[in-house]
Structures are given as C-alpha cells and as structure tokens.
Amino acid sequence: MMEGNAARQDARAGGQSWPARKEPGLYNDWMSPADVREVRAEVRAFAERVVAPRARAIGDAEECVDHFPHDVFQAMATEGLFRIPFPASVGGRGLEHPAAATAAVIEELSYYSASVGAIYDVHCILAGQALAQGSDHLHRQYLTPLLEGRIVGSFATTEPEASTDLSLSSMVTEAVEVDGGFRVRGHKRFITNSPVAGFVVLLCRDGQGMTELVIDMSSAGVTVGRPDRKIGNNGQLTADIHFDDVFVPAANLLGERGKGLRVALQTLTYGRIGIAAAGTGLAQSLFDHCVDRLATRRAFGKKLGQFQHWQFRMAERATAIENARNLYLKAALRRDAGTVFPEPEAGMAKYYATELAGEFAREAVQIFGGYGFLRELGNDGSHAHVSEIYRDAKIAEIYEGTNEIQKWIIARQIFGKEITG
C-alpha cells in the first residue's frame, strides 16, 4: 500500500495527488471475514495502481461515449473483479461472503472515483445480480460475457414521470405477449451505462403485473438518447432508452411473468448496500484529504489542525465513517447469511453513509477554501479532489431509492405497514 509522499508521487501522472490513508490506524475491522479482508486489500492495490492515475480525467471528462473509461473497465475484468459477487456455478469466485466483498470493492473504487464505483455497482449488482436469478440461457447469453467484461450491463426501472415510484399505476413501459415472446413499447430515463451497454434488464408493465425482461441493445426499435450532462459523476454515463415495438424472445424472460417487481426490489436492496459503501468511500477520501490539509495549511501563525474546532470536527467525522462502514457491512453480511431484504440495515446504511458524504463534502470545500472551489488552479494546473466529491456526492442521496424513501422503509420496520402504508 502506498503511503505519504510515495502516494502523492505515484498519482501525479494523473494530475492528482493523494494523501496517506488514515483508516488503517483508526478502523479496527472486527466485522469483515477473512475473504472480505483479502478482497479489500486486493482491490485497494488495484485502485491505487489503475484508478487513482485516471480518476481526475474520468471526473472531468465530457459525458460522451468516447470518454467512457473503457481502459479501467477492461482492467477490472482482467483482474477478475466482476467475478467477486457471483457463485462459482455461474463463473464467479464462489466467495463465502460475496455481498460483503462486493461492498468492499465499491468502497475502494469510490475512494478514488465515484464514477468507477457507480459503473461497477450497476454492472455487477443491478444488471449482474438480476441476471443471476435468471435461466441458464440468460447466464450463457449475457452473464458469462458480463463477468468477462465483453459486455457492459445496464438496469432500467425509472421512467420520466415516475422516478422512485415503481407502482403499477405509474409504470408506462409495457410488454405485450405475442407469438414467440413479447413486444415492448415505452421509455426509461437516467439509465446508467446505457450508452455503452450490450443489454438492459427492464422492468415493465405486463397486464395486471410487472415483468422483468432482458433486452439486447442491438434489437430493432431500441434507441439510446444522448448522454445526460450531469453536475457530477461524469464518467457514469446515463441516458434515456426508447423502446419502439421491440421484439423480445420468450427465452429472455427473467423469472416469472408478473413477478418482476420482487426481482427488481430485491436487486435494488442489494444495490443500496453498494451505494452505502460508495458513500463511505467518498467520506473516507474526504477525511484523508482534509486531515492532510489541516495538518499542513497555516493561518494566523498556526496549522489549521491546531485549532480545537477542527480537531473536534475530524473526531466526529472519524466516528461517523466508522458507523457508516459497520452499517453497510452488517447489511451485507445479513444478505450473505440468506436475508434477501436485509432491512432496516440496508436502508439505514444507504441514507446514513450518503448523507455523511454530502455533508462532509460541503465542509471539505470550506476547509480547502478557494482551492476547494476550483476545478483547476490556472497557475499550476493543480486540483483538489474534494471539489470533485462535492459534485459527485449528491446523486448518492437520490438514486436507488431516495434517502426519504429509506427513512420510510425504516419507519415501516418501527411502526408496521398498517400505520406507515
């Protein structure tokens, strides 16, 4: 693991310097099983070697297909990172604790790049885990190339007027049964990886229920819109997908007809653990950059870290990061133990970790002052990573179930559905 000045020098090729990590001396990992600790160490080394030098360029790039980080994506495939979440029976690593290991992967990737962490989350958790619940045909046709990095996965539930609302009354995209399969018409929005994806796992209306279908993006009638221009996560491409009378063969049905919502919700619950891990990774990155800044920057004859205010604030942040990591690990370990919907921990972890990252990002920009507000300093081309996290962190509080929805889920655990609805 790189430390101190070595870390700064090794990352300068990418126009970004990285402080020494503080987490090894603060966080005593009593919760992670041995296989999870081994994966974390492996991915940390990979991220330092591959993601760190590319992080700034990925974060600043214009949102277009040409700027998707194919090199990092292929490096993850070559390293075997896409196999971590899956059992050996479908070509995965067959870890004893795959959910906890997957969450650790996302934290380590997100520490350097929120975009890379999000790409991995959608590719492996949303698209990949949905496929894992499918038939042998879907495994051969889509899951195997997903694990090998020969195809990029995407997952679509959100519609332009529905957003978080996955009720049947709000679902407009529809599948109609025809000879040999289905015809799909509709429109999905904010679909991560869609501009570069080879397939999409689609939730759609099917009569009086909802069904999951796997649609090849090369199918006639599938149109992907121009990539959205977001305020952050530039490397995580999102775009609309239009389905104009698209034929989907019956073999591409995922699970049972009319029971697609359960598949989607189960997958999204897993995804929330991943987003919690991403929020933790962002918060840890902010912490390390801020401690380095406070220990070196001087004002009024003192280092900023000598002011008790900042000592206390960093103590509070260290405690919060500890709590966030423990929460997402607990949720992941419950899933590994067989709990398909590990609530309330998944909801708690998602809202707590992402809210922490968002609040801390605002404070981090304040700590860096004018330097924190710059995309780049004209004098020497330098860049404060905290400004990038400030742009990136907000979406984590919104996607895969807004934080308000997570609090409602927790409230249902407290009061019961008969009160909360």
C-alpha positions as CSV (number, residue, x, y, z in Angstrom):
1,M,0.0,0.0,0.0
2,M,1.3,3.5,-0.9
3,E,1.9,5.9,1.9
4,G,2.8,9.6,2.3
5,N,4.9,11.1,-0.4
6,A,5.1,7.9,-2.4
7,A,1.3,8.0,-2.8
8,R,1.5,11.6,-4.0
9,Q,4.3,11.0,-6.5
10,D,2.8,7.8,-7.9
11,A,-0.5,9.6,-8.7
12,R,0.9,12.7,-10.2
13,A,0.8,11.2,-13.7
14,G,-2.9,11.6,-13.5
15,G,-2.7,15.2,-12.3
16,Q,-3.9,14.4,-8.8
17,S,-2.0,13.9,-5.5
18,W,-3.3,11.6,-2.8
19,P,-2.7,11.8,0.9
20,A,-1.7,8.9,3.1
21,R,-4.7,6.8,4.3
22,K,-5.7,7.3,7.9
23,E,-8.2,4.5,8.0
24,P,-5.7,1.7,8.8
25,G,-4.8,3.4,12.1
26,L,-8.3,4.2,13.1
27,Y,-10.6,1.4,11.9
28,N,-10.3,-1.9,13.6
29,D,-12.0,-4.3,11.3
30,W,-13.6,-6.9,13.6
31,M,-16.6,-7.5,11.3
32,S,-15.2,-8.5,8.0
33,P,-14.5,-12.2,7.4
34,A,-11.1,-13.2,6.0
35,D,-12.3,-13.5,2.4
36,V,-13.7,-9.9,2.6
37,R,-10.4,-8.5,4.0
38,E,-8.4,-10.3,1.3
39,V,-10.7,-8.8,-1.4
40,R,-10.4,-5.3,0.1
41,A,-6.6,-5.5,0.1
42,E,-6.6,-6.8,-3.5
43,V,-8.9,-4.1,-4.8
44,R,-7.2,-1.3,-2.8
45,A,-3.9,-2.2,-4.5
46,F,-5.7,-2.3,-7.9
47,A,-7.4,1.0,-7.3
48,E,-4.1,2.7,-6.3
49,R,-2.4,1.3,-9.4
50,V,-5.2,1.7,-12.0
51,V,-8.0,4.0,-10.8
52,A,-6.0,6.8,-9.0
53,P,-4.0,7.9,-12.0
54,R,-7.2,8.1,-14.1
55,A,-9.6,9.5,-11.5
56,R,-9.2,13.2,-12.4
57,A,-9.6,12.7,-16.1
58,I,-12.6,10.5,-15.6
59,G,-14.2,13.0,-13.2
60,D,-13.6,16.0,-15.5
61,A,-14.4,14.4,-18.9
62,E,-17.2,15.5,-21.1
63,E,-20.1,13.0,-20.9
64,C,-20.0,11.1,-24.2
65,V,-19.4,7.5,-25.3
66,D,-15.8,8.2,-26.3
67,H,-15.0,9.2,-22.7
68,F,-16.4,6.1,-21.0
69,P,-13.4,4.7,-19.1
70,H,-13.1,1.5,-21.2
71,D,-9.5,1.1,-20.1
72,V,-10.4,0.9,-16.4
73,F,-13.4,-1.3,-17.2
74,Q,-11.3,-3.8,-19.0
75,A,-8.7,-3.7,-16.3
76,M,-11.4,-4.6,-13.7
77,A,-12.4,-7.5,-16.0
78,T,-8.8,-8.7,-16.4
79,E,-8.3,-8.5,-12.6
80,G,-11.4,-10.7,-12.1
81,L,-13.2,-8.0,-10.1
82,F,-16.5,-8.7,-12.0
83,R,-16.5,-12.3,-10.7
84,I,-16.4,-11.3,-7.0
85,P,-20.2,-11.0,-6.4
86,F,-21.1,-14.3,-8.0
87,P,-21.1,-18.1,-7.1
88,A,-18.7,-20.5,-8.8
89,S,-21.6,-22.2,-10.5
90,V,-22.0,-19.2,-12.9
91,G,-18.3,-18.4,-13.3
92,G,-17.8,-16.3,-10.2
93,R,-15.2,-16.6,-7.5
94,G,-17.5,-18.5,-5.2
95,L,-16.7,-16.5,-2.1
96,E,-18.3,-17.3,1.2
97,H,-19.3,-13.7,1.7
98,P,-19.9,-12.3,-1.7
99,A,-22.1,-9.3,-0.8
100,A,-19.7,-8.1,1.9
101,A,-16.8,-8.5,-0.5
102,T,-18.7,-6.6,-3.3
103,A,-19.5,-3.7,-0.9
104,A,-15.8,-3.5,0.0
105,V,-14.9,-3.4,-3.7
106,I,-17.3,-0.5,-4.3
107,E,-15.9,1.4,-1.3
108,E,-12.3,1.0,-2.5
109,L,-13.1,2.1,-6.1
110,S,-15.2,5.0,-4.9
111,Y,-12.4,6.3,-2.7
112,Y,-10.7,7.4,-5.9
113,S,-13.6,7.7,-8.4
114,A,-17.3,7.9,-7.6
115,S,-17.9,7.2,-11.3
116,V,-16.0,4.0,-11.4
117,G,-17.7,2.8,-8.2
118,A,-21.1,3.5,-9.8
119,I,-20.2,1.7,-13.1
120,Y,-19.2,-1.4,-11.1
121,D,-22.3,-1.2,-8.9
122,V,-24.7,-1.2,-11.9
123,H,-22.7,-3.7,-14.0
124,C,-22.3,-6.2,-11.2
125,I,-25.1,-5.7,-8.6
126,L,-28.0,-4.3,-10.6
127,A,-27.6,-5.9,-14.0
128,G,-25.5,-8.9,-12.9
129,Q,-27.4,-9.9,-9.8
130,A,-30.7,-9.6,-11.7
131,L,-29.3,-11.9,-14.4
132,A,-28.1,-14.4,-11.7
133,Q,-31.7,-15.0,-10.9
134,G,-32.4,-16.0,-14.5
135,S,-32.3,-19.1,-16.6
136,D,-29.3,-21.0,-17.9
137,H,-29.9,-19.4,-21.3
138,L,-29.6,-15.9,-19.8
139,H,-26.5,-16.9,-18.0
140,R,-24.8,-18.1,-21.2
141,Q,-26.0,-15.3,-23.3
142,Y,-25.4,-12.3,-21.0
143,L,-24.0,-13.2,-17.6
144,T,-20.9,-15.0,-18.8
145,P,-19.8,-12.1,-21.1
146,L,-20.6,-9.7,-18.3
147,L,-18.2,-11.5,-16.0
148,E,-15.6,-11.5,-18.6
149,G,-16.0,-7.8,-19.4
150,R,-17.0,-8.5,-23.0
151,I,-20.3,-6.7,-22.5
152,V,-21.5,-3.8,-20.3
153,G,-24.7,-4.3,-18.3
154,S,-27.5,-1.8,-17.5
155,F,-30.7,-2.0,-15.5
156,A,-33.8,0.1,-16.1
157,T,-36.7,0.8,-13.8
158,T,-37.0,4.6,-13.8
159,E,-39.5,6.3,-16.1
160,P,-39.6,10.1,-16.9
161,E,-42.7,10.7,-14.8
162,A,-42.3,8.0,-12.2
163,S,-38.8,8.2,-10.7
164,T,-38.7,6.3,-7.4
165,D,-42.4,5.3,-7.8
166,L,-42.5,1.7,-9.0
167,S,-46.2,1.2,-8.6
168,L,-48.1,-0.5,-11.4
169,S,-50.2,2.7,-11.9
170,S,-47.1,4.7,-12.6
171,M,-45.5,2.2,-15.0
172,V,-46.0,3.2,-18.6
173,T,-43.4,0.9,-20.4
174,E,-45.4,-2.1,-21.4
175,A,-44.8,-5.7,-22.7
176,V,-47.5,-7.3,-24.8
177,E,-47.3,-11.1,-25.3
178,V,-47.0,-12.2,-29.0
179,D,-46.0,-15.4,-30.7
180,G,-42.6,-16.4,-29.5
181,G,-42.2,-13.6,-27.0
182,F,-43.1,-10.0,-26.2
183,R,-43.4,-6.6,-27.9
184,V,-42.2,-3.8,-25.7
185,R,-43.1,-0.1,-26.0
186,G,-42.0,2.6,-23.6
187,H,-39.4,5.0,-22.4
188,K,-36.9,4.7,-19.5
189,R,-34.7,7.6,-18.1
190,F,-31.5,8.0,-16.1
191,I,-30.2,4.6,-17.1
192,T,-26.6,4.1,-16.1
193,N,-24.2,2.6,-18.7
194,S,-27.0,2.6,-21.4
195,P,-24.9,4.5,-24.0
196,V,-22.3,1.7,-23.9
197,A,-24.4,-1.3,-22.7
198,G,-24.9,-4.5,-24.6
199,F,-28.1,-5.3,-22.8
200,V,-30.6,-3.9,-20.3
201,V,-32.6,-5.6,-17.6
202,L,-36.0,-4.0,-18.0
203,L,-38.9,-3.7,-15.5
204,C,-42.2,-3.2,-17.5
205,R,-45.9,-3.4,-17.1
206,D,-47.4,-6.8,-18.2
207,G,-51.1,-6.9,-17.9
208,Q,-52.0,-6.6,-14.2
209,G,-48.5,-7.2,-13.1
210,M,-44.9,-6.3,-13.8
211,T,-42.3,-8.4,-15.6
212,E,-38.5,-8.3,-16.0
213,L,-37.1,-8.8,-19.5
214,V,-33.6,-8.8,-20.7
215,I,-33.4,-6.8,-23.9
216,D,-30.4,-6.8,-26.3
217,M,-29.5,-3.2,-27.0
218,S,-28.9,-4.1,-30.7
219,S,-32.5,-5.1,-31.1
220,A,-34.6,-3.3,-33.7
221,G,-36.6,-0.5,-32.1
222,V,-34.1,0.2,-29.3
223,T,-32.9,3.8,-29.3
224,V,-30.5,5.3,-26.7
225,G,-30.6,9.0,-26.3
226,R,-27.7,11.5,-26.0
227,P,-25.8,11.1,-22.7
228,D,-27.2,13.3,-19.9
229,R,-25.0,16.2,-18.8
230,K,-24.9,16.0,-15.0
231,I,-23.3,18.2,-12.4
232,G,-21.1,15.2,-11.2
233,N,-20.2,11.6,-11.8
234,N,-19.2,12.4,-15.4
235,G,-17.7,9.0,-16.0
236,Q,-21.0,7.3,-15.1
237,L,-22.9,7.8,-18.4
238,T,-26.7,7.9,-18.1
239,A,-29.2,8.3,-20.9
240,D,-32.8,7.7,-22.0
241,I,-33.8,4.4,-23.7
242,H,-36.7,4.3,-26.1
243,F,-38.5,1.0,-26.9
244,D,-40.5,1.2,-30.1
245,D,-42.3,-2.1,-30.7
246,V,-39.2,-4.1,-29.7
247,F,-39.5,-7.9,-30.1
248,V,-38.1,-9.8,-27.1
249,P,-37.9,-13.6,-27.3
250,A,-39.6,-15.6,-24.6
251,A,-36.2,-17.0,-23.6
252,N,-35.3,-13.5,-22.4
253,L,-38.0,-13.5,-19.7
254,L,-36.2,-13.1,-16.3
255,G,-38.0,-15.0,-13.6
256,E,-41.8,-15.5,-13.7
257,R,-44.3,-13.3,-15.6
258,G,-46.0,-10.8,-13.3
259,K,-43.4,-11.2,-10.6
260,G,-40.8,-8.8,-11.9
261,L,-41.3,-6.2,-9.2
262,R,-39.9,-8.6,-6.5
263,V,-36.9,-9.3,-8.6
264,A,-36.3,-5.5,-9.1
265,L,-36.8,-4.7,-5.4
266,Q,-34.5,-7.5,-4.3
267,T,-31.8,-6.3,-6.7
268,L,-32.3,-2.6,-5.6
269,T,-32.0,-3.5,-1.9
270,Y,-28.6,-5.1,-2.7
271,G,-27.8,-2.0,-4.7
272,R,-28.4,0.2,-1.7
273,I,-25.7,-1.6,0.2
274,G,-23.4,-0.8,-2.7
275,I,-24.4,2.9,-2.6
276,A,-23.8,2.9,1.2
277,A,-20.3,1.5,0.5
278,A,-19.7,4.2,-2.1
279,G,-20.8,6.9,0.3
280,T,-18.4,5.5,2.9
281,G,-15.6,5.5,0.3
282,L,-16.2,9.1,-0.6
283,A,-16.3,10.1,3.1
284,Q,-13.1,8.3,3.8
285,S,-11.4,10.1,0.9
286,L,-12.7,13.4,2.1
287,F,-11.4,12.6,5.6
288,D,-7.9,11.8,4.4
289,H,-7.6,14.9,2.2
290,C,-8.9,17.1,4.9
291,V,-6.6,15.8,7.6
292,D,-3.7,16.3,5.3
293,R,-4.8,19.8,4.6
294,L,-5.4,20.7,8.2
295,A,-2.0,19.3,9.2
296,T,-0.1,21.4,6.7
297,R,-2.0,24.6,5.9
298,R,-1.2,27.5,8.2
299,A,-3.3,30.5,9.2
300,F,-2.7,33.1,11.8
301,G,0.6,31.6,12.8
302,K,-0.8,28.1,13.4
303,K,-1.6,25.0,11.5
304,L,-5.3,24.6,11.0
305,G,-5.2,21.3,12.8
306,Q,-4.1,23.1,15.9
307,F,-7.4,24.8,16.2
308,Q,-9.6,22.7,18.5
309,H,-12.7,23.3,16.4
310,W,-11.1,21.2,13.5
311,Q,-9.8,18.6,15.9
312,F,-13.3,18.0,17.3
313,R,-14.8,18.1,13.8
314,M,-12.4,15.4,12.5
315,A,-13.1,13.3,15.6
316,E,-16.8,13.5,14.8
317,R,-16.2,12.6,11.1
318,A,-14.0,9.6,12.0
319,T,-16.7,8.3,14.3
320,A,-19.3,8.7,11.6
321,I,-17.2,6.9,9.0
322,E,-16.8,4.1,11.5
323,N,-20.5,3.9,11.9
324,A,-21.2,4.0,8.1
325,R,-18.7,1.2,7.4
326,N,-20.1,-1.0,10.1
327,L,-23.7,-0.4,8.9
328,Y,-23.1,-1.4,5.4
329,L,-21.0,-4.4,6.4
330,K,-23.8,-5.6,8.7
331,A,-26.4,-5.3,5.9
332,A,-24.1,-7.1,3.5
333,L,-23.4,-9.9,6.0
334,R,-27.1,-10.4,6.6
335,R,-27.6,-10.8,2.9
336,D,-24.7,-13.3,2.8
337,A,-26.5,-15.2,5.6
338,G,-29.6,-15.6,3.4
339,T,-31.7,-12.5,4.1
340,V,-32.9,-11.3,0.7
341,F,-34.2,-8.0,2.1
342,P,-31.7,-7.1,4.9
343,E,-33.8,-4.2,6.4
344,P,-33.6,-2.0,8.2
345,E,-29.8,-2.1,7.9
346,A,-29.7,-1.6,4.1
347,G,-31.9,1.5,4.3
348,M,-30.0,2.8,7.4
349,A,-26.7,2.3,5.7
350,K,-27.7,3.9,2.4
351,Y,-29.1,7.1,3.9
352,Y,-26.6,7.4,6.7
353,A,-23.5,7.0,4.5
354,T,-24.6,9.1,1.6
355,E,-25.9,11.9,3.9
356,L,-22.5,11.8,5.6
357,A,-20.6,12.1,2.3
358,G,-22.8,15.0,1.2
359,E,-22.5,17.0,4.4
360,F,-18.8,16.3,4.7
361,A,-18.1,17.3,1.1
362,R,-19.6,20.7,1.8
363,E,-17.4,21.1,4.8
364,A,-14.3,19.8,3.0
365,V,-14.7,22.5,0.4
366,Q,-14.8,25.0,3.3
367,I,-11.6,23.5,4.7
368,F,-9.8,23.9,1.4
369,G,-11.2,27.4,0.9
370,G,-10.8,28.9,-2.6
371,Y,-8.8,25.9,-3.6
372,G,-11.7,23.7,-2.8
373,F,-14.0,25.7,-5.2
374,L,-11.7,25.3,-8.2
375,R,-11.9,22.7,-10.9
376,E,-8.3,23.6,-11.7
377,L,-5.8,26.3,-10.5
378,G,-4.7,28.3,-13.5
379,N,-1.3,28.9,-12.1
380,D,-0.1,25.3,-12.0
381,G,-3.0,23.1,-13.1
382,S,-3.4,21.6,-9.6
383,H,-6.8,20.2,-8.4
384,A,-8.4,19.5,-5.0
385,H,-10.2,16.1,-5.1
386,V,-12.7,17.4,-2.6
387,S,-14.3,19.6,-5.2
388,E,-14.9,16.6,-7.4
389,I,-16.5,14.7,-4.5
390,Y,-18.6,17.8,-3.8
391,R,-20.1,17.5,-7.3
392,D,-20.4,13.7,-7.2
393,A,-21.8,13.0,-3.7
394,K,-25.3,14.5,-4.1
395,I,-26.6,11.9,-6.5
396,A,-25.9,9.1,-4.0
397,E,-28.7,10.6,-1.8
398,I,-31.1,10.3,-4.7
399,Y,-30.6,7.2,-6.8
400,E,-31.6,3.6,-6.0
401,G,-34.2,4.9,-3.6
402,T,-34.0,8.5,-2.3
403,N,-33.0,8.9,1.3
404,E,-36.5,9.9,2.2
405,I,-37.7,6.5,0.9
406,Q,-35.0,4.8,3.0
407,K,-36.3,6.6,6.1
408,W,-39.9,5.5,5.2
409,I,-38.6,1.9,4.9
410,I,-37.0,2.1,8.4
411,A,-40.2,3.7,9.7
412,R,-42.2,0.6,8.4
413,Q,-39.9,-1.6,10.5
414,I,-40.7,0.6,13.5
415,F,-44.5,1.1,13.2
416,G,-45.5,-1.6,10.7
417,K,-47.2,-1.2,7.3
418,E,-50.6,-0.8,8.9
419,I,-49.6,2.6,10.1
420,T,-47.0,3.8,7.5
421,G,-48.8,2.3,4.5
